[in-house]
Amino acid sequence: MGETLRWDFGFGIWDLGFNLDMARGWESKSVEAQQDAAADRGSPKSSVIHEDPARRTARTTLTLARTRAQADLKDASAAAHRSMLEQAIADLDRKIAALDKP
């Protein structure tokens, strides 16, 4: 039978109550499952992988800004503020569309 994990925190020894051999076994199963899943996926054929990193970063930044503007729009009560946010969202949509063009 395997050794159980005990830990001394300085104010008493704590028995963490699990078998180290069992813990290693579960870890091995997890690694094996991850390797099988990676093999099943094969090589990725997505165009995103071949995309310029700066372009991908710009798209991510614009998308996050758009998400933030939408959240702010939902909470905005002043008409001028709502109008400004709607214009900002439209501008962000144009910039995102421009990045999507080849």
C-alpha positions as CSV (number, residue, x, y, z in Angstrom):
1,M,0.0,0.0,0.0
2,G,1.2,3.5,-0.8
3,E,2.4,6.2,1.4
4,T,-0.2,8.9,2.5
5,L,0.7,12.5,2.3
6,R,1.3,14.2,5.7
7,W,2.2,17.9,6.1
8,D,3.7,19.7,9.0
9,F,2.5,23.3,9.1
10,G,4.4,24.1,12.3
11,F,1.4,23.7,14.5
12,G,0.6,20.0,14.0
13,I,1.0,17.4,11.4
14,W,-2.0,17.2,9.0
15,D,-2.8,14.0,7.2
16,L,-4.2,15.1,3.8
17,G,-5.9,11.8,3.5
18,F,-5.0,10.6,0.0
19,N,-2.6,8.0,-1.3
20,L,0.3,9.3,-3.2
21,D,0.3,6.3,-5.5
22,M,-3.4,7.0,-6.3
23,A,-2.7,10.7,-7.0
24,R,0.1,9.8,-9.4
25,G,-2.2,7.3,-11.1
26,W,-4.9,9.9,-11.6
27,E,-2.3,12.4,-12.9
28,S,-1.1,9.9,-15.5
29,K,-4.6,9.2,-16.7
30,S,-5.1,13.0,-17.1
31,V,-1.9,13.3,-19.1
32,E,-2.8,10.3,-21.2
33,A,-6.3,11.7,-22.0
34,Q,-4.8,15.1,-23.0
35,Q,-2.3,13.4,-25.3
36,D,-5.1,11.3,-26.9
37,A,-7.2,14.4,-27.4
38,A,-4.3,16.2,-29.0
39,A,-3.7,13.3,-31.4
40,D,-7.4,13.2,-32.3
41,R,-7.4,16.8,-33.3
42,G,-4.5,16.4,-35.7
43,S,-2.7,19.4,-37.1
44,P,-4.7,22.6,-37.0
45,K,-5.7,23.9,-40.4
46,S,-7.1,27.2,-39.2
47,S,-6.2,30.4,-40.9
48,V,-5.8,32.1,-37.5
49,I,-2.5,30.3,-37.0
50,H,-1.0,31.8,-40.1
51,E,-2.3,35.3,-39.3
52,D,0.1,38.1,-38.4
53,P,0.5,38.3,-34.6
54,A,0.2,42.1,-34.7
55,R,-3.1,41.8,-36.7
56,R,-4.4,39.2,-34.3
57,T,-3.5,41.4,-31.3
58,A,-5.2,44.4,-32.9
59,R,-8.4,42.4,-33.6
60,T,-8.4,41.1,-30.0
61,T,-7.9,44.7,-28.6
62,L,-10.7,46.1,-30.8
63,T,-13.1,43.2,-29.9
64,L,-12.4,43.8,-26.2
65,A,-13.0,47.5,-26.6
66,R,-16.3,46.8,-28.4
67,T,-17.4,44.5,-25.6
68,R,-16.6,47.1,-23.0
69,A,-18.5,49.8,-25.0
70,Q,-21.5,47.6,-25.3
71,A,-21.5,46.9,-21.6
72,D,-21.2,50.7,-20.9
73,L,-24.1,51.4,-23.4
74,K,-26.3,49.0,-21.5
75,D,-25.8,51.0,-18.3
76,A,-25.8,54.5,-19.9
77,S,-28.8,56.7,-19.1
78,A,-27.8,60.1,-20.6
79,A,-28.7,60.5,-24.3
80,A,-25.4,62.1,-25.2
81,H,-23.4,59.3,-23.6
82,R,-25.5,56.7,-25.3
83,S,-25.0,58.4,-28.7
84,M,-21.2,58.6,-28.1
85,L,-21.0,54.9,-27.2
86,E,-23.1,54.0,-30.3
87,Q,-20.7,55.9,-32.5
88,A,-17.7,54.3,-30.8
89,I,-19.2,50.8,-31.4
90,A,-19.9,51.6,-35.0
91,D,-16.3,52.9,-35.5
92,L,-14.9,49.7,-33.8
93,D,-17.1,47.6,-36.1
94,R,-15.6,49.4,-39.1
95,K,-12.0,48.8,-37.8
96,I,-12.7,45.1,-37.1
97,A,-14.2,44.7,-40.6
98,A,-11.1,46.4,-42.1
99,L,-8.8,43.9,-40.3
100,D,-10.9,41.0,-41.7
101,K,-10.2,42.0,-45.3
102,P,-7.2,40.4,-46.8
